[in-house]
Amino acid sequence: MREGAAERARRVQRRPMLLPFLLSLFCPALSEQIRYKIPEEMPTGFVVGNLAKDLGFSVQELPTRKLRISSEKPYFSVSATSGELLVSSRLDREQICGKKPVCVLEFEAVAEHPLNFYDVSVELEDINDHMPKFTHTSSELQISESAQPGTRYLLEVAEDADIALNSLQNYKLSLSPSFSLVNKEKQDGRKYPELVLEKTLDREQQNYYRLVLTALDGGNPPLSGTTELRIQVTDANDNPPVFNQEVYRVRLPENVPPGTTVLQVTATDKDEGVNSEISYSFYRDGQVFSLNSKSGEITTQRTLDFEEIREYSIIVEARDGGGLVAQCTVEINIQDENDNIPEVTVRSLLEMILENAAPGTLIALIKINDGDSGENGEVNCRLDGEVPFKIIPSSKNSYKLVTDKTLDRELTPEYNVTITATDRGKPPLSSSIKVTLHIGDVNDNPPLFHQASYLVFVAENNPPGASIAQVSASDPDLGSNGHISYSIIASDLEPKSLWSYVTVNAQSGVVFAQRAFDHEQLRSFQLTLQARDQGSPALSANVSMRVLVGDRNDNAPRVLYPALEPDGSALFDMVPRATEPGYLVTKVVAVDADSGHNAWLSYHVLQASDPGLFSLGLRTGEVRTARALGDKDAARQRLLVGVRDGGQPPLSATATLLLVFADSLQEALPDLSDHPLLPDPQAELQFYLVVALALISVLFLLAVILAIALRLRHSSSPSVWGCFQPGLGSESGPVVPPNYSDGTLPYSYNLYGAHGGKTEYNFLKCSEPLSSGQGLLCPESSGALFPLCDSGEPTSHPEPLTAQAPPNTDWRFSQAQRPGTSGSQNGDETGTWPNNQFDTEMLQAMILASASEAADGSSTLGGGAGTMGLSARYGPQFTLQHVPDYRQNVYIPGSNATLSNGAGKRDGKAPAGGGNGNKKKSGKKEKK
């Protein structure tokens, strides 16, 4: 038998190879289901067919497609290398399908990349692996000797688990002249035997018979089973019981409670007495039903289930008191009730559904199982609520869950889908299952800037490295798809110099200035910034940023007119003497590199020889005559004009206008050559600072000298005071002045100097001493060192303790008398402070020493009259002829005297009445 099964397996093994080809010709639904047919009881590892090839997969695709089987029980598996469908566990058709005429195992084949499901069915063919079996090895049968030939007796039925030809086909009885066997068939096709009495029995001759009943199936070779019939011949009982029906048929709903009456069988016996008393019994012991032996009523012992057994066939015997037996068959057909709720099973569910999945993408396979039959087992499957998914039928009780619309994870990251299955029973039953579907993120959203464009205002002169703006963008994607980095991709600046102007932080979007911006050089510039995510492929968005560089008041006005000569001297303008009021004399022209309010210029008169003679336009800078020129007005006028911008704080510049009233150039030239310029306000300020420094030094020296004198007074040694005798210091060498790095006084107040040549001094002695009452005279030139004299505007200085003579406005040195380099041939005519560092420092030291000597309160300043004590320090050739006498305007705190010269003359001239000195009405300089 096993050899025959192996031969059939070899034949059947070739069937799956041809089956897909044949089905592809005649069955258009091959793409929906792959079918195989194999015998049952094939060994583990048996090749059912090449599933990968039948699905159209190549061997190279198998590692990536990961073909596998999805089923409730692991009957089959797929080879990972060849794609063959293999048997993985025992296939017992009788255990799996029972008596079903067709035994089909349905399952799904799952392939990945892309994910797809394929329906596969394997039909198990029955082999003759079960022989017919009788419940009992022997059975007892009593037959009365009075039984008539032709009487039939039901015999025990054998069972065969196989089906079709391999099932039980007929019965055979061992040879006996008194008995024969008849094979009969029920409506369901099952065979059962009947024993037929061939002749009358004689108990006295033979009271016991042993026969063998054989059951045969239709297999090749056929299998059989036997049981022994033991027939006992009894004494005569003329009338056996007779049932009303040979076969009783009844329909019984399932789920009826135990004890429910199924039917009642009835038999009659024409005999009397004990022989007519009938008792009923099951031919076999019943487990589902019970039988009342007296009434013949059949009742249920337990709940019936249509899904377990749909039909019962019971043999009931009626036995009279004489031992005669009659049999009938009771066939109970169980009616299905809608008592099974549909069961929903979700298989091969995707863990993550990408949001860019196209409509129709397979998500999961849904299996519906309803144990009922007919309409009670017909199930409809649906999705509850509005979801972007749908269910489509795949095969019997199998559905596919697919996408129906476009998904968007940013709107809905997950869906809770309820799958409901409802049968068509009355009333219908339903069940539901909830499935959570997670939507996977794809990079489908570019970054979005929070503003359409950016306008940034940055004040100029910003510190390098400062943050000037910040751009911000958002991306609703997840992970790297939503991680944004910022960069500058374009600008209207030069590409090479872009990174020297601005940079952007890639993470925060903060824009930094790499240098200090200058509004005058760069008013604005345009940037294009990009926000890019880290997805694959990466998405980006651009935004424009315009940076406006705001102006600050960092540029002072610059005077374009009047311009200075190459040597630094100012130009002059000639004004006719007969000008009328409102005459346009000149115009001050200035510009400011700033813009806006910072470049709004205003013009102001800072100093004027005659303030009422001219007017100045506040915004135009036009200089006009305010009145007609009078006889007492000087022919040469000087205006110091200040140009101030509108910034906060304002910045300013000055311009000096030299105006000469003359009708011709020849008339104006003498005034230009003779008259010095008015004092410069800057020089006056420097003078005050020098005087203040000198006073502080004098006070300190006085305190030191006083302290030393008090200590030495107590000393008895006359030699100690000998060092203070007159004349001891007359031969002292030159004193080295302080060496300042830039040739200026402390606190960096610069002094104006004259054009110098050589650095040596050529001193002259004063021919006549100055009188003690003679005041110091101020020069009118702009190069004057100490602006303490009358210049047409009031000055502020301490009130002296003694009466002073008014200053003489017309003093000056000759070219040979000025302090400066030897010769002084190249010096100017203005008597300015020397510009040589050494000369400047010597002159500073000289003034400070003179102020120190004057601190002792003597009327003469030492070193001889008219020398201010300078000859003793700096040589005999340096006298007061070289330096203007500023002592009359120097106030010494704590003293009631002013610095003055004991002599009453200077340059050999006495002071004129009213302190006017040598000034003439024409205003011209006296020739020496």
Helices and strands as residue ranges (DSSP letters): H 2-13, H 15-26, G 28-31, E 33-39, E 47-50, H 51-54, G 59-61, H 62-65, E 68-70, E 76-78, E 84-87, H 93-97, E 103-111, E 116-125, E 138-144, E 152-154, G 164-166, E 168-173, E 179-185, E 191-197, E 208-217, E 224-234, E 242-243, E 247-253, E 261-264, E 267-268, G 273-276, E 279-282, E 289-291, E 297-300, E 311-319, E 325-335, E 343-347, E 353-354, E 362-369, G 374-377, E 379-384, E 389-395, E 398-403, E 414-423, E 430-440, E 448-449, E 453-459, E 467-470, E 473-474, G 479-482, E 484-491, G 498-500, E 502-504, E 510-513, E 524-533, E 540-550, E 558-561, E 572-575, E 584-587, E 589-591, G 596-599, E 602-608, E 614-616, E 622-625, E 636-644, E 652-661, H 665-674, H 681-713, H 718-722, G 746-748, H 837-853, G 854-856, H 870-874, G 887-889, G 913-915
